[in-house]
Amino acid sequence: MSTPAKRKAVSPAPGSSPPPRPAPAGPASPGAGSPEAAGVSSPAAPANTDEAITGAHWLQQGMPEEDARDVDSSLESDVESSTASISSTIFNYRMINGRTYHSDAVTDIEYWAPNDEKHLDSLEIYYHGVELLNDHQLHMSPLKDNIERVIDIGTGAGFWAIDFADKYPNCEVIGTDISPVQPSWVPPNLNFEISDASKEWTYKPNYFDLVHVRFFVGAIEDWNAFYREAFKVCKPGGWIEHYDHSPVVTSDDGSVVPGSAMDTYGKVLAEAARRIGRSATLADDDTMEEGLKAAGFVNIQTKRMKMPIAPWSDDKKLKEVGLCAYATLSADIEGVVQFPLGTVLGWTPEEISTFCAHVRRELKDPSIHGYYHWKYVWAQKPEDSQ
């Protein structure tokens, strides 16, 4: 598989349905929007909302009827997944229903995300939305100007690592991942490595000024062990940052109806994660704070945010954030749900396809004001640590 060219985060080009890109502004939590139209309603919620957890329920609903407002070709991804015939075993990707996933030669863990171009392209849009949500702050820790080494765990396509290396050209930056999908054209102070962060880390103790972790939901079984490894390699006085979310969709006005596709979406992902011993709801509980404290970190600070998953907010910045989230899900919701729903929960491809169609339908309904919870936690290794 060819490595992508260096990626620069950009906003999705608005089509005929979404609003044009606005300038960043406004508060950091969404207020209720004032939709101009109610949109097309979703199927009625089942009397027993547990039924919505099953693929059979959504298959019985049938495919939603097409509506003129549903046509949004500017946000659809036409990039098909591909594999390369390369001798190195790290490129021997697993194939599931036409999508590629990390090689078993790199790790024996089960990770939900595809590593093909279609998914990476959608994540580029998402990265911009996540950065905008936090006002384009690359880090929250009070880093010194003379920092020497930083590591980005689970770097993915390397978006954050590239931006950080550009901002700090005298700092050595390392990005690690289980898939070799990073670009080859990067700042000279940045290197990418293939490494499984769920295993013991092999870096020197007291080595990094900052350990950065982002969007790692569903990736780690033992977060306490993970944070102990981070503590070990962090310099005394150095910092760790973990920026993550929960896929559970909620609303402040009750517009995300129990049993709806949007309500079911996060719940089935959380259930699939639970069945393989993972947590998908890091932003909804105290896993990060408690794990960092147990590992020995101090000065633990938390910032909570709400991320609209569609451009419904009246706030200009959050409307753009919602547009990014909408474009990401619309382009590749199958890539998000295929492993958890199909491989873990046993849904059929037809059930998954029908369910995704209902989620897309609800995303385009301006009367539904759904959002994710995001949480940014940063903490410091004590200066007197050994």
ZITAMO-V51006 format. One line per field, one symbol per residue. ss: DSSP state (@ for helix, = for strand, . for the rest). phi: phi as a letter, one per 30 degrees, with the letter a starting at -180 (. if undefined). burial: b if it has 16 or more other C-alpha atoms within 10 Angstrom, else e. Layout:
BEGIN
ss->???
phi->???
burial->???
END
This chain:
BEGIN
ss->................................................@@@@@.@@@@@@@......@@@..@@@.............@@@..===..===...............@@@@@@@@@@@@@@@@@...............=====.....@@@@@@@@@....======............=====.............=======........@@@@@@@@@@@=================..........@@@@@@@@@@@@@@@.....=@@@..@@@@@@@@@.============.......@@@@@@@@@@@@@@@@@@@@@@@@@@@@@....@@@@@@@@@@@@@@@.......===========.....
phi->.ddddeccdbddddcdcddddcddajdcbdcddbddbdidddeeddecdddddcddeddddiddddbedddbddcdccdcdbbcdbddddcdddcbhiccbeddddacdcbdddcddeddddddddedddddechhddacdddddcdcbbbcdididieddddddddbdccdcbccacbdcddccbedccbcbdacddcddcdddhccdbccbbhcdiccdcdddedddddddddeidbbbbcbbcddcbbdcidddeidddddeddddddddddcicccbddcbceddddddddjdbhdbbbcbccecadcddddddddeddddddddddaddddcdddddddciddeddddddddddeedddcddccdacccbcbbacdedcdc
burial->beeeebbebebbebeeebeebeebeeebbbbbbeeeeebbebeeeeeeeeebbbbbbbbeeebbeeeeebebeebebeeebebeeeeeebbbbeeeeebbbbbbebbebbbbbbbbbbbbbbbbbbbbbbebbbeeeebbbeeeeeeebbbbbbbbbbbbbbbbbbebeebbbbbbbbbbbbbeebbebbbbeebbbbeebeeebbbbbbbbbbbbbbbbbebbbbbbbbbbbbbbbbbbbbbbbbbbbbbeeeebbbbbbbbbbbbbbbbbbeeeebbbbbbbeeebbebbbebbbbebeeebbbbbbbbbbebbbbbbbbbbbbbbbbbbbbbbbbbbbbebbbbeeebbbbbbbbbbbbbbbbbbbbbbbbbbbbbbbbeeee
END
